[in-house]
Amino acid sequence: MIGFFDGVHLGHQALLAATRAAADSAGCAAVAVTFDRPGREVLGDGTLVPTIDTLDERVERLRSLGLDHVEVLTFDREFASRSGEWFVREELLGRLGARHLVVGYDFRFGHRRAWDAAALQALAAEGGASVEVVAPLRLDGERVSSGAVRAALLAGDVEQATRLLGRAPQLRGPVARGRRLGRQIGFPTANVTLDPRKLVPRVGIYAAWTHVPGQAEPVATALSIGRRPTVDAAGAVTVEAFLLDWRGDLYEQTISVDLVAFLREEQRFPDLTSLQAQIARDVADVRSQLNHA
């Protein structure tokens, strides 16, 4: 199957299921062909384009869902200038030896995205390969897409994002040392460093579960995504996780945080005492949310 597969949402998983079934029937490997970065990043001004999953996360998810191999192609200006004929004949049929291709109904490729699924079928047939075009997946009449997932995350609609992804939205990264202000007010937080390409959800407070290395069960978490207006005039966005009922040293370890629900917008408080009281209320809300999730 071929695509960018940002988020590996339920629509992508339909392509994956078709790929796996075809590979099992033919007795060959099930392979995903994807790209290292969004095309609009390369063809634009070079500004990083945030994605739902990083490349490593995307590859990991594709493999975990049953693919034998994920082939990552480097998308640069030279690649973008190549024709659709070159892509199919040289890359897919030639170098990769594809014999059955699975794509979404809106798949486009080649220079200026001038070739579509019908063109792919014609080119593949010349080389003795077949093409399966998978129809869009809809939930309650809405087409499942990466764009819909991104919109939900930016709006803080965790429930909708979860529904479209078929899993909880996740933030992952190493824990860095911070100013330890949370520790001073009784709520020590783990400062999660995200990949620069990672899409950051809406600023605010969330109920979440954190996966700690070496621990079987996830830990209930109050997660803050924001600029810490009460204590930080600079306003840089940070991701801070307060793990409820858990103590330990997470510095330099990589943790994964599954978002469950958006609780409230970020606020600026007049003093640390007011902030401390609100965090205590947030913790109570987190317990309530997770007990009913």
C-alpha positions in Angstrom: 0.0 0.0 0.0 1.2 3.6 -0.7 0.5 6.8 1.1 1.7 9.2 3.8 -0.6 7.6 6.5 -0.4 10.5 9.0 -1.9 9.2 12.2 -2.6 5.7 10.8 -6.3 6.3 11.4 -9.2 4.0 10.7 -9.2 4.8 7.0 -5.5 3.9 6.7 -6.2 0.7 8.7 -8.8 -0.3 6.0 -6.0 0.0 3.4 -3.7 -2.0 5.7 -6.3 -4.8 6.1 -6.7 -5.0 2.3 -2.9 -5.2 1.9 -2.5 -7.9 4.5 -5.4 -10.0 2.9 -3.9 -9.7 -0.6 -0.4 -10.6 0.6 -1.7 -13.6 2.5 -3.6 -14.7 -0.5 -0.6 -14.4 -2.8 1.9 -15.7 -0.2 4.1 -12.6 -0.3 5.1 -9.8 2.0 2.7 -7.0 3.0 4.6 -3.7 2.5 3.7 -0.1 3.1 5.4 2.6 1.0 5.5 5.9 2.7 7.5 9.2 2.7 9.8 10.8 5.3 8.0 14.2 5.2 4.9 15.9 3.9 5.2 17.0 0.3 3.9 20.5 1.1 6.9 21.0 3.3 9.3 20.3 0.5 7.4 22.3 -2.1 6.7 25.2 0.2 9.2 27.6 1.9 10.8 24.8 3.9 8.9 25.5 7.1 8.3 22.3 9.1 4.7 21.0 8.7 3.4 19.4 11.9 2.1 15.9 11.7 -0.1 13.8 13.9 2.7 11.2 14.2 6.4 11.5 13.8 8.0 9.3 11.2 9.2 6.9 13.8 5.8 6.7 15.4 4.1 6.2 12.0 6.5 3.4 11.0 6.0 1.8 14.4 2.2 1.9 14.1 2.2 0.4 10.6 4.4 -2.5 11.7 2.4 -3.1 14.9 -0.8 -3.5 12.8 0.5 -6.4 10.8 2.8 -5.2 8.0 5.9 -7.1 7.2 7.9 -4.1 6.1 7.7 -0.3 5.8 9.6 1.3 3.0 10.4 5.0 3.7 11.1 7.1 0.6 13.0 10.4 0.9 10.7 13.1 -0.5 12.9 16.0 -1.7 12.7 18.4 -4.7 14.3 15.9 -7.0 11.8 13.2 -6.1 8.9 15.6 -6.5 10.1 16.5 -10.0 9.9 12.9 -11.2 7.0 11.7 -13.4 4.3 9.3 -12.4 5.6 6.8 -15.0 9.0 6.9 -13.4 7.6 6.3 -9.9 5.6 3.3 -10.9 8.0 1.7 -13.4 11.3 2.3 -11.6 10.4 2.5 -7.9 7.3 0.4 -7.4 7.5 -2.3 -10.0 11.3 -2.2 -10.6 13.2 -1.6 -7.4 10.5 -2.8 -5.0 9.1 -5.6 -7.2 5.4 -4.8 -6.4 2.8 -7.1 -7.9 -0.4 -5.8 -6.2 -0.8 -2.2 -5.1 -3.4 -0.9 -2.6 -4.2 2.8 -2.5 -7.0 5.1 -1.3 -9.6 6.4 -3.7 -8.0 9.9 -3.7 -4.4 8.8 -4.2 -2.3 11.1 -6.5 1.4 10.9 -7.3 4.1 12.2 -9.6 5.2 15.7 -10.5 2.5 18.2 -9.5 0.4 15.2 -8.4 -0.8 14.8 -12.0 -1.4 11.1 -11.9 -4.3 9.5 -10.1 -5.5 6.0 -9.1 -6.8 5.3 -12.7 -3.4 6.2 -14.1 -1.7 3.9 -11.5 -3.9 1.0 -12.7 -2.9 1.6 -16.3 0.8 1.9 -15.6 0.8 -1.1 -13.2 -1.0 -3.3 -15.8 1.8 -2.6 -18.3 4.1 -4.3 -15.8 1.8 -7.2 -15.0 0.7 -5.8 -11.6 -2.8 -5.2 -10.3 -4.2 -2.2 -8.3 -6.9 -2.2 -5.6 -8.5 1.1 -4.9 -10.1 1.3 -1.4 -13.2 3.4 -0.9 -13.3 6.1 1.8 -14.3 5.1 5.3 -17.1 7.1 6.8 -18.3 7.3 10.4 -21.7 8.8 10.8 -21.5 10.2 7.3 -18.1 11.9 7.9 -15.1 10.8 5.9 -12.2 9.7 8.1 -9.1 11.6 7.2 -5.9 12.9 8.6 -7.2 16.5 8.2 -10.3 15.7 10.3 -8.0 14.2 13.0 -5.8 17.3 13.0 -8.8 19.6 13.2 -10.1 17.7 16.2 -6.8 17.8 18.0 -6.4 21.6 17.4 -9.9 22.1 18.8 -9.2 20.0 21.9 -11.8 17.4 20.8 -10.0 14.4 22.1 -13.1 12.2 21.9 -13.5 12.8 18.2 -9.8 12.4 17.5 -9.9 9.1 19.4 -12.9 7.9 17.4 -11.2 8.7 14.0 -7.8 7.2 15.0 -9.2 4.1 16.6 -6.9 4.8 19.6 -6.1 7.6 22.0 -4.0 10.5 20.6 -0.5 10.2 22.0 2.3 12.5 22.8 5.8 11.0 23.2 9.2 12.3 24.2 12.1 12.3 26.6 11.7 13.9 30.0 13.9 17.0 30.4 14.9 18.9 33.5 12.8 22.0 34.1 12.7 24.7 36.8 11.1 22.3 39.3 8.4 24.8 40.2 5.8 22.1 40.2 7.8 20.3 42.9 7.8 23.4 45.0 4.0 23.7 45.0 3.4 20.0 45.6 2.8 18.9 42.0 6.0 17.7 40.4 5.7 17.4 36.7 7.6 15.6 33.9 8.5 18.0 31.1 8.0 16.1 27.9 10.1 17.2 24.9 8.2 16.7 21.7 9.7 16.3 18.2 9.6 19.6 16.4 7.4 18.0 13.7 4.8 16.8 16.1 1.4 18.4 16.0 0.7 20.0 19.4 -3.0 19.8 20.4 -5.0 22.7 21.7 -3.4 24.5 24.7 -5.1 23.6 27.9 -5.4 21.0 30.7 -6.1 17.3 29.9 -6.9 14.0 31.6 -4.5 11.4 30.4 -2.7 8.1 31.0 1.1 8.0 31.0 3.1 4.9 30.0 6.2 4.7 32.1 9.2 2.6 30.9 9.3 -0.7 32.9 5.8 -0.3 34.4 3.0 -2.5 33.1 0.0 -0.3 33.9 -0.4 3.3 32.7 -0.4 6.1 35.3 -3.3 8.5 35.7 -2.1 12.0 34.7 -3.0 15.7 34.7 -1.4 17.0 31.5 -0.8 20.7 30.8 -0.1 21.9 27.3 0.6 25.6 27.4 2.6 28.7 28.0 2.5 28.8 31.8 1.3 32.4 31.9 1.4 32.6 35.7 5.1 31.9 35.9 6.7 32.3 32.5 6.6 35.6 30.6 8.4 34.1 27.6 5.3 32.1 26.7 6.9 29.1 25.0 4.6 26.1 24.7 5.5 23.3 27.1 4.1 19.8 27.8 4.0 19.0 31.5 2.7 15.8 33.0 1.8 15.4 36.7 1.6 11.7 37.4 -1.0 11.0 40.1 -0.1 8.6 42.9 3.4 8.0 41.4 6.9 9.0 42.4 10.1 8.3 40.6 12.9 9.7 38.5 11.9 10.0 34.8 14.7 12.3 33.6 16.1 11.4 30.2 13.5 8.5 29.9 11.0 8.5 27.1 7.4 8.5 28.1 4.1 8.2 26.1 1.0 10.1 27.2 -2.4 9.1 25.9 -4.9 11.9 25.9 -8.4 11.1 27.3 -10.3 14.3 27.7 -9.8 18.1 27.5 -10.7 19.6 30.8 -10.3 23.4 30.6 -8.4 26.2 28.9 -5.2 27.6 30.3 -5.5 30.4 32.7 -3.3 33.1 34.3 -3.5 33.2 38.1 -2.6 36.2 40.3 -0.2 34.1 42.5 1.1 30.6 43.0 -1.4 29.9 45.8 -4.3 30.3 43.4 -2.5 28.2 40.8 -1.9 25.5 43.4 -5.6 25.4 44.3 -6.6 25.1 40.7 -4.2 22.3 40.1 -5.8 20.4 43.0 -9.2 20.9 41.4 -7.7 19.7 38.1 -6.4 16.5 39.7 -9.9 15.8 41.1 -11.4 16.3 37.7 -8.8 14.0 36.2 -9.7 11.2 38.7 -13.3 11.7 37.8 -12.7 11.6 34.1 -10.5 8.5 34.1 -12.8 6.6 36.5 -15.6 7.0 33.9 -13.5 6.7 30.8 
